[in-house]
Amino acid sequence: MNPLLTRPRVDVAGTVDEAVDRLAELGPDGAPLAGGTWLMRSPEPVGTFVALHRLAELRTTGADVWGASTTHTALAALPLHPAHRALGRAARLSAFPQVRNVATLGGNLCARGFAEADLTPALLALDATVEVATTAGRHRIDLDGFLRGPGGLLVSAAAPAPANRRSGYARLTVRGGGEYALVSVAVSAELAGGLAAGVRVAVGSVEEQARRVPEAEAALNGTPLDPDAARAAGEAAAAVLSARDDLLAPGWYRLAVLPTVLARAVADLLESP
Ligand SMILES: Cc1cc2nc3c(=O)[nH]c(=O)nc-3n(C[C@H](O)[C@H](O)[C@H](O)COP(=O)(O)OP(=O)(O)OC[C@H]3O[C@@H](n4cnc5c(N)ncnc54)[C@H](O)[C@@H]3O)c2cc1C
């Protein structure tokens, strides 16, 4: 029988350890199930889902830590520190209300091959770390390492919030909301004496995987984050990124609009209180 037509089994985990052990038993035939908004469109058949909705630990949030099962709607409604503004904006601008109400931070970061994931560039610019549970125990690693590594059950993401730090986010879609971004940019910087320091720039949806762009960061460091500096940083990013083509846009278009989207992300950062 066509595996896409068979009904998957759903096991409901009662604890994080139970989920990790069950996933280890299942191997490639199992997968965690959070909001299911990515999985429902996945062409890869899964034999058994391990549902995470009973895991209260994954739903807890604090001032600088967000459980993996926190929904986009909940993230968008949090009173975030200005250093974390990009995360709230990314959550608010992604998808549309019905999806945001169930889609989770963990699902966004763990959906493999998802170039357009909005929360990923925001959390990369926030210099986030993630707590991961495996059969070998728990560990905390930086988000970039997690995205490029073997994975594990994501428990939470955390990011520091120094007093002078601000962040901003912008994305471009073909039409209005409810669409994947053609380009998304998150910027984080410390503003001391009117000049930017410790700038972090992450670009999503251009390459296959969102990533930090050191060339854009160098172009913004020491500037007042004015529109000219922002556009120059966008051009520096466009010069080094390998843009992908898809049905929504060719790669050259993503690179052509990148300086404008980066300038909008910087403007969003400057709007932060
Ligand atoms: C119509 C529509 C529009 C969308 N628009 C956007 C958009 O504009 N921007 C955007 O970013 N996304 C968008 N999405 C994609 C999706 O909704 C989000 O990426 C969402 O964050 C996925 O979360 P989820 O909880 O539904 O994940 P799920 O579908 O449950 O899981 C996604 C993947 O992550 C794994 N996983 C889930 N939780 C964990 C965990 N804690 N640890 C380890 N692995 C885990 C799952 O096994 C699966 O492989 C859209 C989806 C739909 C259906």
The ligand as a MOL file (V3000), in Angstrom:
LIG
                    3D

  0  0  0     0  0            999 V3000
M  V30 BEGIN CTAB
M  V30 COUNTS 53 58 0 0 0
M  V30 BEGIN ATOM
M  V30 1 C -0.5130 27.5300 5.6130 0
M  V30 2 C 0.8110 27.5780 6.3230 0
M  V30 3 C 1.5590 28.7450 6.3150 0
M  V30 4 C 2.7850 28.7930 6.9650 0
M  V30 5 N 3.4930 29.9640 6.9570 0
M  V30 6 C 4.6460 30.0370 7.6460 0
M  V30 7 C 5.3770 31.2630 7.6950 0
M  V30 8 O 4.9910 32.2870 7.1160 0
M  V30 9 N 6.5330 31.2850 8.4070 0
M  V30 10 C 7.0000 30.1860 9.0550 0
M  V30 11 O 8.0470 30.2670 9.6910 0
M  V30 12 N 6.3470 29.0110 9.0090 0
M  V30 13 C 5.1900 28.9050 8.3170 0
M  V30 14 N 4.5260 27.7120 8.2480 0
M  V30 15 C 5.2030 26.4780 8.6870 0
M  V30 16 C 4.9240 26.0370 10.1330 0
M  V30 17 O 3.6680 26.3840 10.5460 0
M  V30 18 C 5.9020 26.6040 11.1320 0
M  V30 19 O 7.2010 26.4020 10.7230 0
M  V30 20 C 5.7090 26.0540 12.5430 0
M  V30 21 O 6.5260 26.7820 13.4290 0
M  V30 22 C 5.9540 24.5870 12.6990 0
M  V30 23 O 5.5720 24.2860 14.0320 0
M  V30 24 P 4.6900 23.0300 14.3960 0
M  V30 25 O 4.5660 23.0430 15.8820 0
M  V30 26 O 3.4270 22.9960 13.6460 0
M  V30 27 O 5.6750 21.8670 13.9240 0
M  V30 28 P 5.3470 20.3590 13.5210 0
M  V30 29 O 4.7080 20.3110 12.1890 0
M  V30 30 O 4.6610 19.6430 14.6390 0
M  V30 31 O 6.8440 19.8110 13.4370 0
M  V30 32 C 7.7860 20.3270 12.5120 0
M  V30 33 C 9.0740 19.4770 12.5540 0
M  V30 34 O 9.7440 19.6840 13.7740 0
M  V30 35 C 9.8270 18.4660 14.5310 0
M  V30 36 N 9.6280 18.8740 15.9240 0
M  V30 37 C 8.5740 19.5500 16.4390 0
M  V30 38 N 8.7860 19.8630 17.7280 0
M  V30 39 C 10.0180 19.3790 18.0400 0
M  V30 40 C 10.8160 19.3820 19.2250 0
M  V30 41 N 10.4150 19.9860 20.3700 0
M  V30 42 N 12.0290 18.7960 19.1720 0
M  V30 43 C 12.4720 18.1900 18.0320 0
M  V30 44 N 11.7670 18.1450 16.8810 0
M  V30 45 C 10.5560 18.7440 16.8930 0
M  V30 46 C 8.7680 17.5540 13.9600 0
M  V30 47 O 9.0570 16.1870 14.1100 0
M  V30 48 C 8.7960 17.9720 12.4890 0
M  V30 49 O 9.8810 17.3740 11.8160 0
M  V30 50 C 3.2810 27.6400 7.6260 0
M  V30 51 C 2.5200 26.4670 7.6410 0
M  V30 52 C 1.2950 26.4350 7.0080 0
M  V30 53 C 0.4920 25.1660 7.0560 0
M  V30 END ATOM
M  V30 BEGIN BOND
M  V30 1 1 1 2
M  V30 2 1 2 3
M  V30 3 2 2 52
M  V30 4 2 3 4
M  V30 5 1 4 5
M  V30 6 1 4 50
M  V30 7 2 5 6
M  V30 8 1 6 7
M  V30 9 1 6 13
M  V30 10 2 7 8
M  V30 11 1 7 9
M  V30 12 1 9 10
M  V30 13 2 10 11
M  V30 14 1 10 12
M  V30 15 2 12 13
M  V30 16 1 13 14
M  V30 17 1 14 15
M  V30 18 1 14 50
M  V30 19 1 15 16
M  V30 20 1 16 17
M  V30 21 1 16 18
M  V30 22 1 18 19
M  V30 23 1 18 20
M  V30 24 1 20 21
M  V30 25 1 20 22
M  V30 26 1 22 23
M  V30 27 1 23 24
M  V30 28 2 24 25
M  V30 29 1 24 26
M  V30 30 1 24 27
M  V30 31 1 27 28
M  V30 32 2 28 29
M  V30 33 1 28 30
M  V30 34 1 28 31
M  V30 35 1 31 32
M  V30 36 1 32 33
M  V30 37 1 33 34
M  V30 38 1 33 48
M  V30 39 1 34 35
M  V30 40 1 35 36
M  V30 41 1 35 46
M  V30 42 1 36 37
M  V30 43 1 36 45
M  V30 44 2 37 38
M  V30 45 1 38 39
M  V30 46 1 39 40
M  V30 47 2 39 45
M  V30 48 1 40 41
M  V30 49 2 40 42
M  V30 50 1 42 43
M  V30 51 2 43 44
M  V30 52 1 44 45
M  V30 53 1 46 47
M  V30 54 1 46 48
M  V30 55 1 48 49
M  V30 56 2 50 51
M  V30 57 1 51 52
M  V30 58 1 52 53
M  V30 END BOND
M  V30 END CTAB
M  END
